[in-house]
């Protein structure tokens, strides 16, 4: 049995699906009972319900598991506390194998949620667990947040310059890599940076979107303040807005570049490129 925490989110669902497809029995930890049906559809054999603040629920979720894949909610202010709680449950239940879902370049203090994941990595090194750390780049799926505007206006809008270069990763490839390190020996003690593409400018991303849709799409930069106003109107909280705004400001200065060689080696195939991903999306969305 493999326990996946944070299983109700898009990453958790993808990892559950990949593990189930690889023949693993998966227990999915979700916060709310109503999320159970969705992870069952992904292939979860069991659903555990409870929060990261509930030590008894974490102990029940970890009981009998041989490995844990830990995902914290995105930009959580409690990243370290939640990871400590899951590690404590793993240690109490004798679960030695632990895979942590981190982020590409957690060393960057200017991005608070990246820096929080570095603090978790530091804690995990002292935990005594058979540890693997995955550090994924930004998902290609993030493009879909602006898909409606792309279809309506032909504009791919980003809160940093269109020249900004980011390496991207298909979530499906991340999930397959997670299944590889959980289902096979030889990955304990490893930290793997996971990127699927070379660093792409936002103009290149827009051009790829346009090619997939068969129409002109242009990249357009908006200010971080404009993005924050839209995020506030959509209900995003202050911590989420400020954390992501800090990330966008870092991107504007430095981008975020990764290398696909590690992912290619783990998967035993080429990672999905952006054209392949967008072609798949275009077929589904049109």
N, C-alpha and C positions, 0 to 999 in steps of 0.2 A: 504494500500500500504506500502510495506517495501522497503527501499532504500538500496542497496548493493553497496558500493563504491569499487573501485579497482576490478571491476567485471570481467575484461578480463583475469585475471590470473587464475592459477589452483585452488587456494583457492576460489576466487570469483565465478568461474563457479560451483564449487561443492556446495557452499552455495546457489546459485541461484537455482540449481537443487533440492536440499533438501527442500528449502522453497516452491518451486512450487509444489513438490510432496506432501507437507503437506497442500496444498490448499491456500497458500498465493498468493496474487498478488505482483509481484516483479518488481521494477524498477532498472535496472542495470546501474550504472554509469561507462562509459568507456572513455578512453582518445581519441580514434580514431574511426571514423565512421565505418571503416572496421571491427572492433571488434563486431559490433552490431549483425551480423548474428549468431555468435557463442553463444552469451548469449541468443539470442532468442531460439536457439535449446535447450538450457538448461532449458527453460521454462519462461524466463523473459517476462512479459506482456508489458513492456515499456523499451526503451533504452534512457538514457540521455547521452549526449556527452559533455565532457569538462574536463579540468585539475583541479587539486587541487589549482592552482594559480588563477583560474578564479572564483571570488566570485559570479558573476552573474550566471554562469553556475551551481555552487553549490546551489545557492538559488532556481533556477528552478528545480534542481534535488530533493531537499528536500521538495518542495512545495507539500502539500497534503499527505505527508508520515506520518504514525503513528509511525514508528521506523526506525532506521538506523543501519546497520551493517557496521562498518568501517574497511577496510583493506588498509593498506599503502603498496606501492610497497616494495619488499624485500630489506633489507639493505639500505634503502633510507637515505641520509644525511639530508632530510627534514621531517623526521618523526613527530617531534613536530609541525613544522609550518603547515604541511598538516592537522594534527589532529585539530589544533586550527581553521583552516579555515572551516573544516567540522562542528565543534562544533558551530562556529559562524552562519553558515547557519541553523543548527538545531534550535538554539535559536531564530533566526530571523523569522523562519517559524513555530515556535511553536511545533516542534517535541521534545517531552519530553523523549521518550524511545531511549536509545543509547547502543549499544553493541560494545565493542572494541576488535578487534583481536590482542592480545598481544603475549606473548611468555612465555614458561616455564622458571622460574627463571630470571625474568627481573632485579632482584636486583644485578646481577653480573656486576660490572663496567668493569671488564676485557674483557667483550664481548660488544663492543660499540653499536651494534644494539639492544641488550637486554637492555642495560642501557638507550638507547633512548626511548624505550617503557616504561620503568619505569617513565621517565620524563612525558610522555603522560599520564600515569595513575595518576600521581600527579596532573596534570592539570585538568583531568577529575573529580577528587574528588571535585574540587572547582567549577565545572561547573553548578551545580544545576540540572543536568539531571538525569533521572531514569536509572542508569548505571549498566551494567553487564560487567565484564571483563573475557574473555576466554584466558587462557594461555596454548596453545598447545605445546606438545613435538615435536621433529623432526618427520617429516612424513616418513612413510614406503615408500612412493612414491619416496623419495630421492634416494633410491637404484637404481631406474630405470635410473638415470643419467649415471651409469656405466654398464648398462645391456649388451651393445654390447661387452664390454671387457670380461664380465663374460661368455657370450656365446662363444666367440672366444678363450679365453685363460684359462677359468676356474679359474679366479682370481677376487676376490672382493677386490678392492684397496681402501684404506682409508688413509687420511693424518694425522693419529694419531695411536698409538699402537693398535695392534689387541686385546689387553686385555681391552681396553677402553670400559666402559659400558654406554650405552645410552638407555633410555626408548623411545619407538617408538609409533606412532599414525597413524592409517589409516585415510587418508584425508576424506574418506566417513563417518567415525565416528565423526570427527570434524564437518562436515557439518550437520549431524543429530543432534548433540548437539546444534549447532547454531540455528537450526530450533526449537528445544525444548524451548530454553530460549526466543526466539522471539515470539513464538506462544502461550506461556502459561504464566499465571500470577505467581508471587512469586519469580522471579529471580532478580528483581531490588535490588541493593545494594550488590550483590554477586560477588566474584572473584573465578573462578573455574580453578584449575590446571587440564589439560586434558592429560593423558597418557594412552596408550592402553596396554602396556606391562610392565613387570618388567625390570629393567636395564639389557640389553643383551650385552655380549661382541661381538666384531666384528667377532671373531672366531665362536661364536654361530650363528650369522647372516649368515655367509658363509655356515655353515653346513645346516642351514634351506634352503638356496637357492639351495644347492646341492641336498637336499632331494626332493625339488619341481621339479627340472630338471632331477632327476634320474642320476646324474653324480657327480664326485668329484669337489667341489669348495673350494678353500682355501682363507683365508683372508691374505692380504699382506699390510703392512704399507709402505707408501712413505713419504718422508720428506715434510714439508710444502713448502720448496723452490721448490721442484719438482712439487708440486700441483700448486703453483703460476705460474710457467713457462708454464704449460699446460693451465691454466686459461687465462694467457696473450695471448697465441697463439690462444685461442678460442674467443678472443675479449673482455674479461672481463676488466672493467675499474679499475683504481688504487684504488678507494674507495671501490669497491666491493671486490677486492682481499685482501686488507689489513684488511677489516672488517671480512671477513670469515677466514682469516689466524689467526686472534686473537681468534676467536671462536675455531678453531681447536687446538690451543695451550692450551686453557682452557680445552677443552675436554681431551687432552692428560694427563693433571694433575689431573682432577677431575671427568671426565665423566659428565653426566647430567641425574639424576635419578628422576623419577616421580612415582606416584602411581595411579593405575587404578580404585580405589574405587569411586572417584567422577564421572568419566565418566560412570561407570557401573550404578550408581544411576540415573544420568541424562537420560541415554538411556533406562533404564528399561530392560537391557539385558547385556550380556557380550560383551565387546568391541571385535572387530576383532583381532585375534592374528596373529603373523607373518606368521605362517604356512598357515592359511586361505588366507591371502593376497597373499602370494607367489604362492600358488596353482592357484589362480585366474589369476595372471599375467602369469604364465607358460602356462596356457591354451590359453591365448590370444596371447602370443608372439611366441609360437612354430609353 
